[in-house]
Amino acid sequence: MSKLLTLKSLLLFGVALFVSAAANAQSPAATASGTAAGSTITITYHSPGVKGRKIWGELVPYGEVWRTGANEATIFETSRDITIGGKTVKAGKYSLYTLPGEKEWKFILNSETGQWGINNDGSTTDDSSKDVLSTVVTPMKSDSFNEQMTFKVNSDGIVLLWENLAVPIPVK
């Protein structure tokens, strides 16, 4: 009896592990890191896939604050003070949100970190009273199709890439 119970427990554990791994593979954890304006910038996020869906204006609605990824709110960390959109961002860790639009986006950094990206009703967890930066950026067509949402950090700043869109955020 004990052997059977142990075997069933191991089988159940294996199934649970497989289901958990498959669920996480839907929007895998990712990190982008690099140097811009003399600062190490690290973005920690979950990377959703296109999977044949219409992303902009449907899955990610225009005119609504978005957690900019999946699962937990995306984290933006800078090792030194930087300037984005003419505004100083102190060294530290922030939640990153965006407000997508067809012609322009708002890039938002919020002082609250560690929260899940959305509330039970589907709205974002961004508490605008804790926003430390909100600046307008211009999206453009990307050079290639990007199945997974990706951030890149380079000497000019950061770029969000997903589907056929690139959203550059200059850093000085």
Backbone as CSV, one residue per row, in Angstrom:
resi,resn,N_x,N_y,N_z,CA_x,CA_y,CA_z,C_x,C_y,C_z
1,MET,0.824,-1.210,0.000,0.000,0.000,0.000,0.857,1.259,0.000
2,SER,1.903,1.256,0.789,2.781,2.416,0.882,3.481,2.691,-0.454
3,LYS,3.914,1.595,-1.133,4.562,1.757,-2.425,3.606,2.353,-3.452
4,LEU,2.364,1.904,-3.441,1.357,2.399,-4.372,1.071,3.874,-4.114
5,LEU,0.962,4.240,-2.843,0.715,5.634,-2.485,1.890,6.514,-2.917
6,THR,3.105,6.047,-2.712,4.290,6.788,-3.128,4.333,6.939,-4.646
7,LEU,4.020,5.877,-5.373,4.001,5.921,-6.830,2.947,6.904,-7.331
8,LYS,1.759,6.878,-6.728,0.698,7.817,-7.115,1.117,9.252,-6.809
9,SER,1.756,9.464,-5.675,2.209,10.804,-5.302,3.253,11.316,-6.288
10,LEU,4.190,10.462,-6.669,5.214,10.858,-7.638,4.593,11.171,-8.993
11,LEU,3.634,10.362,-9.422,2.958,10.601,-10.691,2.198,11.926,-10.654
12,LEU,1.484,12.185,-9.567,0.737,13.432,-9.419,1.685,14.626,-9.402
13,PHE,2.810,14.496,-8.716,3.809,15.564,-8.684,4.352,15.830,-10.086
14,GLY,4.648,14.770,-10.839,5.151,14.925,-12.201,4.154,15.629,-13.100
15,VAL,2.887,15.273,-12.998,1.842,15.927,-13.797,1.747,17.403,-13.409
16,ALA,1.761,17.695,-12.121,1.682,19.087,-11.650,2.883,19.889,-12.152
17,LEU,4.050,19.293,-12.136,5.253,19.966,-12.613,5.146,20.255,-14.111
18,PHE,4.652,19.303,-14.875,4.477,19.481,-16.320,3.474,20.586,-16.611
19,VAL,2.346,20.583,-15.918,1.314,21.609,-16.124,1.860,22.979,-15.761
20,SER,2.601,23.062,-14.673,3.188,24.334,-14.254,4.190,24.839,-15.290
21,ALA,5.032,23.960,-15.792,6.013,24.360,-16.803,5.316,24.803,-18.086
22,ALA,4.265,24.101,-18.482,3.531,24.473,-19.698,2.851,25.823,-19.531
23,ALA,2.313,26.087,-18.348,1.650,27.373,-18.097,2.664,28.512,-18.158
24,ASN,3.833,28.314,-17.565,4.858,29.357,-17.585,5.422,29.574,-18.980
25,ALA,5.409,28.547,-19.813,5.933,28.672,-21.166,5.037,29.559,-22.030
26,GLN,3.798,29.783,-21.612,2.895,30.635,-22.369,3.427,32.060,-22.458
27,SER,3.948,32.565,-21.375,4.566,33.896,-21.315,5.828,33.767,-20.472
28,PRO,6.897,33.267,-21.064,8.101,32.987,-20.286,8.732,34.239,-19.681
29,ALA,9.366,34.033,-18.533,10.101,35.116,-17.889,11.290,35.497,-18.757
30,ALA,11.606,36.779,-18.806,12.717,37.265,-19.612,13.358,38.471,-18.931
31,THR,14.602,38.720,-19.291,15.323,39.887,-18.779,16.104,40.513,-19.923
32,ALA,16.032,41.823,-20.013,16.844,42.581,-20.967,17.742,43.486,-20.145
33,SER,19.011,43.530,-20.498,19.942,44.359,-19.746,20.976,44.944,-20.697
34,GLY,21.392,46.152,-20.400,22.398,46.811,-21.210,22.734,48.167,-20.622
35,THR,23.564,48.902,-21.341,24.001,50.210,-20.859,23.475,51.313,-21.761
36,ALA,22.890,52.318,-21.143,22.435,53.526,-21.832,22.738,54.701,-20.918
37,ALA,23.275,55.767,-21.461,23.602,56.982,-20.705,24.473,56.684,-19.482
38,GLY,25.379,55.701,-19.624,26.291,55.366,-18.534,25.665,54.580,-17.407
39,SER,24.422,54.157,-17.565,23.714,53.409,-16.530,23.408,52.001,-17.018
40,THR,23.492,51.051,-16.113,23.020,49.708,-16.435,21.514,49.701,-16.238
41,ILE,20.803,49.363,-17.298,19.345,49.290,-17.247,18.952,47.827,-17.406
42,THR,18.102,47.359,-16.502,17.625,45.981,-16.536,16.108,45.999,-16.514
43,ILE,15.513,45.259,-17.436,14.055,45.136,-17.501,13.709,43.668,-17.312
44,THR,12.895,43.398,-16.297,12.472,42.035,-15.975,10.980,41.942,-16.258
45,TYR,10.596,40.977,-17.090,9.216,40.920,-17.571,8.837,39.500,-17.965
46,HIS,7.576,39.293,-18.273,7.095,38.048,-18.873,6.705,38.365,-20.308
47,SER,7.118,37.506,-21.220,7.054,37.769,-22.652,5.915,37.000,-23.334
48,PRO,4.758,37.655,-23.512,3.665,36.965,-24.212,3.969,36.806,-25.696
49,GLY,3.310,35.832,-26.315,3.474,35.593,-27.745,2.278,36.083,-28.533
50,VAL,2.478,36.300,-29.821,1.386,36.734,-30.701,0.374,35.605,-30.875
51,LYS,0.854,34.405,-31.192,0.011,33.212,-31.347,-1.170,33.436,-32.284
52,GLY,-0.941,34.161,-33.370,-1.996,34.368,-34.356,-3.040,35.411,-33.982
53,ARG,-2.858,36.083,-32.866,-3.841,37.076,-32.409,-3.509,38.465,-32.949
54,LYS,-4.531,39.316,-33.033,-4.306,40.734,-33.335,-3.940,41.394,-32.009
55,ILE,-2.757,41.959,-31.943,-2.254,42.499,-30.670,-2.743,43.925,-30.429
56,TRP,-2.329,44.847,-31.282,-2.546,46.274,-31.025,-3.968,46.692,-31.370
57,GLY,-4.640,47.237,-30.363,-6.015,47.688,-30.538,-7.030,46.610,-30.186
58,GLU,-6.582,45.367,-29.972,-7.495,44.288,-29.576,-7.019,43.620,-28.296
59,LEU,-6.024,42.702,-28.397,-5.519,42.062,-27.179,-4.990,43.129,-26.214
60,VAL,-4.250,44.077,-26.754,-3.780,45.237,-25.986,-4.555,46.443,-26.521
61,PRO,-5.598,46.857,-25.803,-6.440,47.961,-26.304,-5.699,49.293,-26.320
62,TYR,-6.056,50.121,-27.281,-5.557,51.485,-27.301,-6.271,52.290,-26.222
63,GLY,-5.572,53.254,-25.638,-6.182,54.169,-24.687,-6.353,53.625,-23.281
64,GLU,-5.774,52.445,-22.990,-5.845,51.877,-21.639,-4.437,51.558,-21.159
65,VAL,-4.157,51.870,-19.888,-2.840,51.576,-19.330,-2.642,50.060,-19.341
66,TRP,-1.463,49.649,-19.794,-1.122,48.232,-19.943,0.077,47.896,-19.081
67,ARG,0.093,46.743,-18.481,1.215,46.316,-17.643,2.483,46.024,-18.443
68,THR,2.391,46.062,-19.761,3.520,45.917,-20.678,4.227,44.577,-20.482
69,GLY,3.468,43.545,-20.700,3.948,42.174,-20.563,2.823,41.334,-20.004
70,ALA,3.187,40.240,-19.386,2.209,39.338,-18.786,2.574,39.103,-17.320
71,ASN,1.628,38.558,-16.588,1.823,38.171,-15.192,2.129,39.387,-14.309
72,GLU,3.255,39.340,-13.546,3.587,40.457,-12.656,3.873,41.717,-13.471
73,ALA,3.749,42.850,-12.811,4.102,44.117,-13.472,5.580,44.071,-13.861
74,THR,5.887,44.562,-15.036,7.253,44.612,-15.540,8.094,45.545,-14.666
75,ILE,9.334,45.136,-14.413,10.242,45.921,-13.566,11.327,46.574,-14.428
76,PHE,11.522,47.863,-14.209,12.552,48.667,-14.872,13.515,49.113,-13.784
77,GLU,14.804,48.796,-13.943,15.790,49.178,-12.931,16.958,49.890,-13.599
78,THR,17.370,51.001,-12.999,18.519,51.754,-13.495,19.533,51.910,-12.359
79,SER,20.809,51.728,-12.700,21.867,51.798,-11.686,22.295,53.232,-11.377
80,ARG,21.965,54.171,-12.287,22.314,55.579,-12.099,21.135,56.441,-12.511
81,ASP,21.151,57.698,-12.102,20.131,58.631,-12.564,20.218,58.747,-14.081
82,ILE,19.082,58.791,-14.746,19.015,58.935,-16.196,17.941,59.964,-16.531
83,THR,17.878,60.336,-17.796,16.848,61.264,-18.256,16.043,60.585,-19.362
84,ILE,14.730,60.607,-19.205,13.810,60.075,-20.213,12.778,61.159,-20.478
85,GLY,12.627,61.534,-21.739,11.655,62.568,-22.095,11.904,63.887,-21.395
86,GLY,13.177,64.204,-21.150,13.533,65.458,-20.493,13.321,65.455,-18.981
87,LYS,12.948,64.303,-18.429,12.688,64.202,-16.982,13.701,63.261,-16.337
88,THR,14.165,63.626,-15.145,15.140,62.807,-14.426,14.459,61.623,-13.759
89,VAL,15.067,60.455,-13.933,14.635,59.231,-13.250,15.782,58.851,-12.322
90,LYS,15.530,58.848,-11.029,16.548,58.507,-10.042,16.911,57.029,-10.141
91,ALA,18.152,56.703,-9.821,18.573,55.303,-9.786,17.612,54.532,-8.889
92,GLY,17.220,53.349,-9.328,16.308,52.544,-8.527,15.478,51.608,-9.375
93,LYS,14.453,51.074,-8.740,13.598,50.060,-9.348,12.175,50.592,-9.426
94,TYR,11.544,50.387,-10.585,10.202,50.901,-10.849,9.375,49.858,-11.584
95,SER,8.051,49.967,-11.486,7.172,49.198,-12.362,7.024,49.988,-13.650
96,LEU,6.989,49.265,-14.773,6.899,49.892,-16.084,5.514,49.615,-16.663
97,TYR,4.820,50.662,-17.020,3.521,50.560,-17.683,3.576,51.390,-18.958
98,THR,2.655,51.125,-19.857,2.522,51.956,-21.052,1.042,52.224,-21.295
99,LEU,0.783,53.271,-22.040,-0.564,53.600,-22.496,-0.487,53.634,-24.027
100,PRO,-0.759,52.479,-24.674,-0.628,52.412,-26.133,-1.682,53.233,-26.862
101,GLY,-1.268,53.801,-27.976,-2.164,54.506,-28.883,-1.730,54.212,-30.313
102,GLU,-2.575,54.511,-31.259,-2.219,54.241,-32.652,-1.038,55.083,-33.115
103,LYS,-0.982,56.338,-32.674,0.057,57.260,-33.155,1.103,57.610,-32.095
104,GLU,0.730,57.500,-30.811,1.684,57.779,-29.743,1.359,56.930,-28.524
105,TRP,2.383,56.706,-27.719,2.259,55.934,-26.491,2.754,56.795,-25.337
106,LYS,2.258,56.479,-24.151,2.859,57.038,-22.937,3.680,55.924,-22.301
107,PHE,4.888,56.276,-21.928,5.789,55.394,-21.204,5.726,55.840,-19.750
108,ILE,5.408,54.921,-18.836,5.147,55.276,-17.436,6.040,54.452,-16.517
109,LEU,6.702,55.121,-15.575,7.417,54.436,-14.502,6.709,54.766,-13.196
110,ASN,6.507,53.746,-12.379,5.740,53.868,-11.147,6.597,53.380,-9.984
111,SER,6.547,54.084,-8.860,7.399,53.760,-7.710,6.997,52.478,-6.987
112,GLU,5.784,51.990,-7.187,5.331,50.759,-6.524,5.805,49.553,-7.337
113,THR,6.442,48.588,-6.680,6.905,47.379,-7.359,6.398,46.135,-6.625
114,GLY,6.447,44.998,-7.315,6.095,43.725,-6.695,4.637,43.328,-6.843
115,GLN,3.831,44.148,-7.498,2.411,43.835,-7.628,2.147,42.989,-8.871
116,TRP,1.030,42.279,-8.860,0.578,41.574,-10.049,0.203,42.641,-11.067
117,GLY,0.263,42.350,-12.341,0.066,43.362,-13.371,-1.358,43.842,-13.558
118,ILE,-2.345,43.006,-13.184,-3.743,43.419,-13.349,-4.540,43.062,-12.104
119,ASN,-5.646,43.790,-11.921,-6.582,43.515,-10.836,-7.562,42.424,-11.275
120,ASN,-8.389,41.953,-10.345,-9.376,40.910,-10.647,-10.332,41.316,-11.761
121,ASP,-10.616,42.601,-11.899,-11.546,43.053,-12.939,-10.863,43.273,-14.292
122,GLY,-9.560,42.969,-14.374,-8.830,43.116,-15.625,-8.158,44.464,-15.802
123,SER,-8.428,45.419,-14.917,-7.781,46.731,-15.017,-6.335,46.625,-14.528
124,THR,-5.523,47.568,-14.926,-4.121,47.563,-14.531,-3.959,47.889,-13.046
125,THR,-2.835,47.477,-12.494,-2.533,47.791,-11.094,-1.797,49.120,-10.950
126,ASP,-1.610,49.830,-12.057,-0.923,51.121,-11.989,-1.722,52.106,-11.146
127,ASP,-1.114,52.564,-10.063,-1.698,53.608,-9.225,-1.040,54.910,-9.675
128,SER,-1.757,55.692,-10.477,-1.155,56.875,-11.103,-0.619,57.881,-10.088
129,SER,-1.090,57.836,-8.841,-0.557,58.753,-7.827,0.900,58.408,-7.482
130,LYS,1.353,57.210,-7.872,2.729,56.788,-7.606,3.594,56.808,-8.868
131,ASP,3.059,57.368,-9.964,3.844,57.504,-11.189,4.948,58.534,-10.961
132,VAL,6.179,58.175,-11.303,7.299,59.107,-11.181,7.708,59.654,-12.543
133,LEU,7.200,59.034,-13.607,7.509,59.492,-14.955,6.374,59.092,-15.887
134,SER,5.998,60.024,-16.731,5.066,59.749,-17.821,5.517,60.618,-18.982
135,THR,5.898,59.974,-20.077,6.378,60.715,-21.235,5.827,60.085,-22.510
136,VAL,5.634,60.895,-23.516,5.087,60.431,-24.785,6.213,59.952,-25.692
137,VAL,6.017,58.776,-26.301,6.958,58.223,-27.268,6.189,57.835,-28.526
138,THR,6.903,57.686,-29.622,6.260,57.406,-30.907,6.579,55.985,-31.375
139,PRO,5.554,55.145,-31.544,5.790,53.791,-32.054,6.080,53.827,-33.554
140,MET,6.707,52.756,-34.050,6.985,52.656,-35.485,6.928,51.185,-35.898
141,LYS,6.872,50.972,-37.172,6.889,49.605,-37.687,8.264,49.009,-37.414
142,SER,8.292,47.789,-36.903,9.575,47.126,-36.636,10.174,46.594,-37.933
143,ASP,11.463,46.339,-37.891,12.163,45.819,-39.069,11.735,44.395,-39.413
144,SER,11.268,43.657,-38.399,10.856,42.275,-38.624,9.738,41.914,-37.642
145,PHE,9.070,40.817,-37.924,8.001,40.310,-37.068,8.606,39.725,-35.796
146,ASN,8.009,40.019,-34.638,8.482,39.509,-33.348,7.361,38.725,-32.689
147,GLU,7.457,37.406,-32.705,6.434,36.542,-32.110,6.314,36.801,-30.608
148,GLN,7.441,36.870,-29.917,7.453,37.117,-28.472,7.713,38.588,-28.207
149,MET,7.016,39.155,-27.229,7.299,40.519,-26.807,8.712,40.548,-26.230
150,THR,9.488,41.537,-26.658,10.886,41.619,-26.263,11.271,43.064,-25.974
151,PHE,12.116,43.240,-24.981,12.759,44.530,-24.747,14.213,44.414,-25.159
152,LYS,14.762,45.475,-25.699,16.186,45.576,-26.001,16.700,46.843,-25.330
153,VAL,17.892,46.763,-24.745,18.548,47.934,-24.163,19.807,48.168,-24.975
154,ASN,19.965,49.399,-25.481,21.167,49.736,-26.243,21.624,51.137,-25.842
155,SER,22.662,51.628,-26.482,23.238,52.914,-26.080,22.266,54.083,-26.254
156,ASP,21.242,53.926,-27.095,20.247,54.996,-27.299,19.101,54.956,-26.284
157,GLY,18.917,53.817,-25.633,17.808,53.669,-24.682,17.238,52.273,-24.723
158,ILE,15.919,52.176,-24.666,15.275,50.863,-24.718,14.277,50.846,-25.869
159,VAL,13.987,49.635,-26.326,13.009,49.445,-27.389,12.132,48.263,-27.007
160,LEU,10.828,48.461,-27.098,9.860,47.382,-26.934,9.530,46.883,-28.331
161,LEU,9.652,45.581,-28.553,9.355,44.971,-29.845,8.305,43.882,-29.651
162,TRP,7.240,43.963,-30.447,6.251,42.884,-30.426,5.402,42.986,-31.682
163,GLU,5.125,41.848,-32.258,4.382,41.749,-33.499,5.142,42.575,-34.546
164,ASN,4.516,43.543,-35.170,5.174,44.372,-36.193,5.470,45.782,-35.689
165,LEU,5.592,45.939,-34.375,5.748,47.261,-33.794,7.045,47.369,-32.999
166,ALA,7.659,48.542,-33.073,8.818,48.886,-32.245,8.473,50.190,-31.532
167,VAL,8.712,50.223,-30.233,8.458,51.435,-29.445,9.768,51.846,-28.785
168,PRO,10.489,52.805,-29.388,11.753,53.256,-28.803,11.518,54.276,-27.693
169,ILE,12.308,54.127,-26.615,12.259,55.075,-25.499,13.700,55.591,-25.318
170,PRO,13.984,56.797,-25.814,15.346,57.334,-25.705,15.721,57.620,-24.251
171,VAL,16.968,57.297,-23.909,17.517,57.521,-22.569,18.763,58.364,-22.707
172,LYS,18.842,59.400,-21.863,20.034,60.267,-21.849,20.610,60.320,-20.464
